[in-house]
Amino acid sequence: MKMQKKGKYINLLASALVAGQLLIGCTSGRLMKRYEEKKDVQNLEVRLTPFQNYSPKSQLKEIKINDEMLDTYIKDAYSLKELDLLIMNSHAVSNIEEDPLKTTHIGDYNKFKSEIIKVSNELGYSEDKLSNLSIHDAIMLSGKIVAHKLDYYHEMISKEQEEIFSSFEDNPIALMAILMANSFDGNDMRNEEAKRVDSATHDQIFLDGKAICRNYAGVNSAVFQVLKDMNPNLKNTYMRRYDPEGLGHLLALPHAWNQVSTINRDKNNLEILITYVDPTWLDTRNRTVADTGEKLQEVNEEDIYNGLDESHFGLDTLNAQVYVADLYETLKDYTRCDEFVSIDFKTSADILEYYGQKEFEQRIKICDKILNICKSNPEKYEKIDFYFLNSFQKSIENLVKLSVGIFLKYGIDGFVDYKKDTNKFDELKKLYERTSNLFPNFGESVLSYENFDYPDEPDYMGEIKIESKEIKLKDIFDRIELEYSK
């Protein structure tokens, strides 16, 4: 098995973020006790749906999300890592309102709206019809308008970018190193034409008609915003630019598309329905068929526009499933209850506990999904074992409310008033046994983890010594069983 080898390069970029989270994780019990504010628990369900099936009901009154962090993620273009940093390190995250690529930036709104209505008329939609479209049809029309107006502008791709990606296509570690080095050195690999277009407002790009994927995504958000202003059915639907969030995902698909979220509420139950759409592919793939005359099969526009598929998110959309679990993990972060947090992302401890339960359920769901895939075709396991191992480790950390490294070194009792969650443990044990039956050597797989040596008098501004260690999964699981047998 190759578990310990796969995905290692993915973790390099996130090591600084992980260090900060492990450092503060062991104080979570005290933070939970210190926070006494109570609110009604707002049960939350995040569901992924392919665009073809995306037909949420419209609610004409704007629905408020009581959790400011969740609200920020749904409505703004922060990545999950940026959102995670906002908890304790807001200074480390750039303001997306200053980034023309991420912000729905419209210069001349009235002129932009007039041009959108004009294009809509050309596509067979009257202004009256625009104000009554369903959520699904409005999202589809937004993509059609963008595809109708924009042409893919190859002159924005610099020779340097093309050479780097082509030279290291089969060496993701080297590619990552080069991209990181350029980023840290402040090197901008864009050519002058790309810089010009990227700095323009979305209405200017729309009117000029030239763009590449990152601009298509931004313009689509801006077009949808105008349609939303005209249509009360879209009150609780939000479209934002989306980039791959995991480094492995980014290297596999260096691209940008759109995330669409609709909020629904029934009494105290909150549902967020999420889909993804790709206006770039809606344009370029349609034109490719038209230009070449190749029509081996009839391709539906909704199928092309749909971004929640294996082309965008990997086998069985596993990347998207992982992002949902990562969202719950970010939302459950107990440091949000700290009275010293500068940003007002405070939430009731009961809700944070609920987020933790939802994360655990999602991690188990991911593992079961992978095992179902591999049961029918075990050879696929080596291609997705990283996702399994990552979700399995996260499930352990969710259960013990600590990082694996700290748990192994110090145990549970030294940090929190440990309340054993027997239901979670039973689920984890069932998963462990099922995996061991399918892959007898699973318990012998080696997991790398980082162990932190704390100084006698903690200086959180100073350096932390990090020592990388390895341990068998069986040893980790045996330790948990020992804790539960006490």
C-alpha positions in Angstrom: 0.0 0.0 0.0 1.1 3.6 -0.7 -0.8 5.6 1.8 2.1 7.2 3.4 3.5 8.3 0.0 0.5 9.8 -1.6 -0.5 13.4 -1.1 2.6 14.4 0.9 3.3 17.4 -1.3 -0.2 18.6 -0.7 0.5 19.1 3.0 3.6 21.2 2.5 1.7 24.4 1.7 -0.6 24.0 4.7 2.0 23.3 7.3 2.1 26.8 8.7 -1.7 26.8 9.1 -1.6 23.4 10.8 1.0 24.6 13.2 -1.2 27.4 14.4 -4.2 25.2 14.8 -2.4 22.5 16.8 -0.9 25.1 19.1 -4.2 26.4 20.2 -6.2 23.2 19.9 -5.2 21.9 23.4 -6.9 24.9 25.0 -10.3 24.1 23.5 -11.8 22.7 26.7 -11.1 25.9 28.6 -12.5 28.1 25.8 -15.6 26.1 25.7 -16.2 26.5 29.4 -15.4 30.3 29.3 -18.0 31.0 26.7 -21.4 31.2 28.2 -23.6 32.9 25.7 -26.5 30.8 24.6 -28.5 31.0 21.3 -31.1 28.8 19.7 -29.3 26.0 17.9 -29.7 26.4 14.2 -29.5 22.9 12.7 -27.4 23.1 9.5 -27.4 20.8 6.5 -25.0 21.4 3.6 -26.0 19.5 0.5 -24.2 19.2 -2.9 -26.3 18.9 -6.0 -25.2 18.7 -9.7 -26.5 21.7 -11.6 -28.9 19.6 -13.6 -30.8 18.7 -10.4 -30.4 22.1 -8.7 -34.0 23.4 -8.2 -34.2 24.8 -4.7 -37.4 26.5 -3.7 -37.5 30.3 -3.6 -38.2 32.2 -0.4 -38.9 35.9 -1.0 -37.8 37.1 2.4 -34.0 37.3 2.9 -32.8 34.6 5.3 -30.2 35.6 7.9 -27.5 33.3 8.9 -26.7 33.6 12.6 -23.1 32.5 12.1 -21.1 35.3 10.6 -18.3 33.0 9.5 -20.7 30.8 7.5 -22.3 33.9 6.1 -18.9 35.2 5.0 -18.0 31.9 3.2 -21.3 31.7 1.4 -21.4 35.3 0.2 -17.7 36.2 -0.3 -14.9 34.6 -2.2 -12.8 33.5 0.8 -11.2 30.0 0.5 -11.6 27.7 3.5 -8.0 28.2 4.5 -8.5 32.0 4.4 -11.7 31.6 6.4 -9.8 29.4 8.9 -7.1 32.1 9.3 -9.7 34.8 10.0 -10.4 33.2 13.4 -7.1 34.2 15.0 -5.0 35.8 12.3 -7.1 38.3 10.4 -4.0 40.3 9.6 -2.7 37.4 7.5 -5.6 37.4 5.1 -5.9 40.0 2.4 -9.1 41.9 2.0 -10.9 40.4 -0.9 -12.7 43.7 -1.5 -9.4 44.9 -2.8 -9.0 42.0 -5.2 -10.8 42.8 -8.6 -10.7 39.1 -9.5 -12.7 38.0 -6.4 -15.0 40.9 -5.9 -18.1 41.5 -7.9 -16.8 44.8 -9.1 -19.2 46.8 -11.4 -18.2 50.2 -12.6 -21.2 51.5 -14.6 -24.1 49.5 -13.2 -26.8 51.0 -15.4 -24.9 50.5 -18.7 -24.0 46.9 -17.6 -27.6 46.1 -16.8 -28.8 47.5 -20.1 -26.3 45.3 -22.0 -27.4 42.3 -20.0 -31.0 42.9 -20.9 -30.0 43.4 -24.6 -28.2 40.1 -24.7 -31.1 38.4 -22.8 -33.5 39.7 -25.5 -31.2 38.2 -28.2 -31.4 34.9 -26.4 -35.2 35.0 -26.2 -35.8 36.4 -22.7 -37.9 39.5 -22.2 -37.3 41.8 -19.3 -40.6 40.7 -17.7 -39.4 37.1 -18.0 -36.1 37.9 -16.3 -38.0 39.0 -13.2 -39.8 35.7 -12.9 -37.2 33.1 -13.7 -36.7 30.2 -11.3 -33.4 29.9 -9.5 -32.2 27.1 -11.8 -33.2 29.0 -15.0 -31.6 32.3 -13.8 -28.3 30.5 -13.1 -28.4 28.9 -16.5 -29.2 32.2 -18.2 -26.3 33.9 -16.5 -23.9 31.4 -18.0 -25.5 31.7 -21.4 -25.2 35.5 -21.3 -21.5 35.2 -20.4 -20.8 32.6 -23.0 -22.6 34.6 -25.7 -20.7 37.8 -24.9 -17.2 36.6 -24.1 -14.5 35.0 -26.2 -11.5 33.1 -24.7 -8.5 35.4 -24.9 -5.4 33.3 -25.4 -3.2 36.4 -25.5 -3.6 36.6 -21.7 -1.6 33.4 -21.2 2.1 34.3 -20.8 4.8 32.1 -22.4 6.4 31.8 -19.0 3.2 30.3 -17.6 2.8 27.9 -20.5 6.4 26.7 -20.3 6.3 26.1 -16.5 3.1 24.1 -16.6 4.2 22.1 -19.7 7.7 21.4 -18.3 6.5 20.1 -15.0 3.2 18.5 -15.9 4.4 15.1 -14.7 6.2 16.5 -11.6 3.8 18.1 -9.3 6.3 18.5 -6.5 8.7 20.5 -8.7 5.8 22.6 -10.1 4.5 23.3 -6.6 8.0 24.5 -5.5 8.3 26.8 -8.5 4.8 28.3 -8.0 5.5 28.8 -4.3 8.9 30.4 -4.9 7.4 32.8 -7.4 4.5 33.6 -4.9 6.8 34.2 -2.0 9.2 36.3 -4.1 6.3 38.5 -5.3 6.9 37.5 -8.9 3.9 38.0 -11.2 4.0 35.6 -14.1 1.1 37.4 -15.9 1.9 39.3 -19.1 0.8 42.9 -19.5 -2.4 42.1 -21.3 -3.5 39.7 -18.5 -2.7 42.4 -15.9 -4.8 44.9 -17.9 -7.8 42.6 -18.1 -7.6 41.4 -14.6 -7.6 44.9 -13.2 -10.7 45.9 -15.2 -14.2 45.9 -13.7 -16.4 43.0 -14.6 -18.7 45.2 -16.7 -15.7 46.5 -18.7 -14.5 42.9 -19.3 -18.1 42.0 -20.3 -18.3 44.9 -22.8 -14.8 44.3 -24.2 -15.6 40.6 -24.7 -12.2 39.1 -24.0 -11.4 36.9 -21.0 -9.9 33.7 -19.6 -11.4 31.4 -17.0 -10.7 33.5 -13.9 -12.5 36.5 -15.6 -15.4 34.3 -16.9 -16.1 33.3 -13.3 -16.0 36.9 -12.1 -18.2 38.2 -14.9 -20.7 35.4 -14.3 -21.0 36.4 -10.7 -21.6 40.0 -11.7 -24.1 39.1 -14.4 -26.0 36.9 -11.9 -26.0 39.8 -9.4 -27.8 42.0 -11.9 -30.3 39.3 -12.6 -30.7 38.8 -8.9 -31.5 42.5 -8.4 -34.3 42.2 -11.0 -35.8 38.9 -9.7 -37.1 38.4 -6.1 -36.9 34.6 -6.6 -33.1 34.9 -6.3 -33.1 36.7 -2.9 -31.3 33.9 -1.0 -29.1 32.6 -3.8 -25.5 33.6 -4.1 -22.9 33.1 -6.8 -19.2 33.6 -6.1 -15.9 32.8 -7.9 -14.4 29.5 -7.0 -10.8 28.1 -7.2 -9.6 24.7 -6.3 -8.8 24.9 -2.5 -6.5 21.8 -2.0 -3.1 22.0 -3.6 -3.4 18.6 -5.2 -6.7 19.7 -6.7 -5.2 23.0 -7.9 -2.3 21.2 -9.7 -4.7 18.8 -11.3 -7.0 21.5 -12.5 -5.6 25.1 -12.4 -8.9 26.7 -13.3 -11.6 28.9 -11.9 -15.4 28.5 -12.0 -18.4 29.4 -9.8 -19.9 28.2 -6.6 -23.7 28.8 -6.2 -25.4 28.5 -2.8 -29.1 28.8 -1.9 -30.2 29.2 1.7 -33.5 27.8 2.8 -34.9 27.7 6.4 -37.8 25.8 7.9 -38.3 26.9 11.5 -34.9 26.3 13.1 -33.5 24.1 10.4 -31.1 25.8 7.9 -30.3 24.1 4.6 -27.6 25.3 2.3 -27.8 23.8 -1.2 -24.6 24.1 -3.2 -23.8 23.5 -6.8 -21.0 24.5 -9.2 -21.1 25.9 -12.7 -18.4 26.6 -15.3 -19.2 29.5 -17.7 -15.8 29.0 -19.5 -16.5 25.5 -20.5 -20.1 26.4 -21.5 -18.5 28.9 -24.0 -15.4 27.1 -25.2 -16.9 23.6 -25.5 -19.9 24.8 -27.3 -17.8 26.7 -29.8 -15.4 23.8 -30.3 -18.3 21.6 -31.4 -19.6 24.3 -33.7 -16.2 25.0 -35.1 -15.1 21.4 -35.8 -18.5 20.0 -36.7 -17.8 17.1 -34.3 -21.1 15.8 -32.9 -20.4 12.3 -31.8 -23.0 12.8 -29.2 -25.5 15.5 -28.4 -24.3 17.5 -25.3 -26.9 19.3 -23.2 -25.9 22.8 -22.2 -26.7 22.0 -18.6 -24.3 19.1 -18.7 -21.5 21.3 -20.1 -22.3 24.1 -17.5 -22.4 21.8 -14.6 -19.2 22.1 -12.5 -20.0 19.4 -9.9 -18.6 16.5 -11.9 -15.5 14.3 -12.0 -13.8 16.7 -14.5 -13.8 19.4 -11.8 -13.7 17.5 -8.5 -12.1 14.2 -9.2 -13.4 10.6 -8.9 -17.0 10.6 -7.7 -16.6 14.3 -6.9 -14.5 13.4 -3.8 -12.8 16.8 -3.6 -16.2 18.5 -3.3 -17.2 16.1 -0.6 -14.0 16.8 1.3 -14.6 20.5 1.1 -18.0 20.1 2.8 -16.3 18.3 5.6 -13.6 20.9 5.8 -16.3 23.6 6.0 -17.8 21.9 9.0 -14.4 21.5 10.5 -13.7 25.2 10.1 -17.1 26.2 11.6 -16.6 23.9 14.6 -13.3 25.5 15.6 -13.7 26.1 19.4 -11.3 29.1 19.3 -14.2 31.1 17.8 -15.6 31.1 21.4 -12.5 32.8 22.8 -13.4 36.2 24.3 -10.1 37.5 23.0 -10.9 36.9 19.4 -10.8 40.2 17.6 -13.3 39.3 14.9 -16.9 38.8 16.0 -17.3 35.3 14.8 -18.8 34.1 18.1 -21.3 31.2 18.1 -23.0 29.2 20.8 -21.0 26.3 22.1 -23.9 24.0 21.3 -23.8 25.0 17.6 -20.1 24.4 17.5 -20.6 21.0 18.9 -23.3 20.4 16.3 -20.8 21.4 13.5 -18.4 18.9 14.9 -21.0 16.1 14.7 -21.8 17.1 11.1 -18.1 17.1 10.2 -17.6 13.6 11.7 -20.6 12.3 9.7 -19.3 13.8 6.5 -15.8 12.2 7.1 -17.4 8.8 7.7 -19.5 9.3 4.6 -16.4 10.0 2.5 -14.7 6.9 3.8 -17.7 4.7 3.1 -18.0 6.2 -0.4 -14.4 5.4 -1.1 -14.7 1.8 0.2 -17.8 1.3 -2.0 -15.8 2.4 -5.0 -12.9 0.1 -4.1 -15.0 -2.9 -3.2 -16.0 -3.1 -6.9 -12.6 -2.1 -8.2 -9.8 -2.4 -5.6 -7.2 -1.1 -8.1 -8.7 2.4 -7.8 -7.8 2.5 -4.2 -4.2 3.7 -4.8 -5.6 6.7 -6.7 -7.8 7.9 -3.9 -6.2 6.4 -0.8 -5.0 9.9 0.3 -8.6 11.1 0.6 -9.4 8.0 2.7 -6.4 8.3 5.0 -7.0 12.1 5.4 -10.7 11.6 6.3 -9.9 8.7 8.6 -7.3 10.8 10.5 -9.7 13.7 10.7 -12.4 11.4 12.1 -10.0 10.4 14.8 -9.1 14.0 15.6 -12.8 14.9 15.7 -13.5 12.0 18.1 -10.7 13.0 20.5 -11.0 16.7 19.9 -7.2 16.9 19.4 -4.6 16.6 16.7 -3.3 13.1 16.3 0.2 14.2 17.3 -0.8 15.8 20.6 -3.2 12.9 21.4 -0.4 10.3 20.9 2.1 12.2 23.0 -0.1 13.4 25.9 -3.3 11.4 25.7 -6.7 13.0 26.1 -7.2 13.5 29.9 -4.4 16.1 30.1 -6.2 18.7 28.1 -10.0 18.5 28.3 -12.7 17.1 30.5 -13.0 14.1 28.2 -16.6 13.1 27.5 -16.5 9.8 25.7 -18.7 9.8 22.6 -19.5 6.1 22.3 -21.6 6.5 19.2 -18.8 8.2 17.3 -16.3 5.5 18.5 -18.6 2.7 17.4 -18.9 4.3 13.9 -15.1 4.7 13.7 -14.6 1.1 14.8 -17.1 -0.2 12.3 -15.2 1.7 9.6 -11.8 0.5 10.7 -13.0 -3.2 10.7 -14.7 -2.8 7.3 -11.5 -1.4 5.8 -9.3 -4.1 7.4 -11.5 -6.7 5.9 -11.1 -5.2 2.4 -7.4 -4.4 2.9 -5.9 -6.7 5.5 -2.7 -4.6 5.7 -4.6 -1.4 6.4 -3.6 -1.3 10.1 0.0 -1.6 9.2 -0.1 1.5 7.1 2.1 4.3 8.3 0.8 7.7 9.1 3.1 10.7 9.4 2.3 13.3 11.9 4.0 16.4 13.4 4.9 16.5 17.1 5.3 19.8 18.8 7.7 20.5 21.6 6.4 23.3 23.7 8.8 25.5 25.8 8.3 25.6 29.5 7.0 29.1 29.3 5.0 29.3 26.0 5.9 32.2 23.8 3.5 32.1 20.9 5.4 34.7 19.0 8.6 32.5 19.1 9.6 29.5 17.2 8.1 26.1 17.7 10.2 23.0 17.2 8.4 20.5 14.9 9.5 16.9 14.8 8.0 14.7 12.1 7.2 11.2 13.3 5.4 8.1 12.0 3.1 5.6 13.6 1.0 2.7 12.4 -2.7 3.2 12.1 -3.2 0.1 14.2 -1.3 1.7 17.0 -3.4 4.8 16.9 -6.6 2.8 16.9 -5.4 0.6 19.8 -4.7 3.8 21.8 -8.2 5.0 21.2 -9.7 1.7 22.3 -7.6 1.8 25.4 -9.0 5.3 26.2 -12.5 4.0 25.7 -11.9 1.0 27.9 -11.0 3.0 31.0 
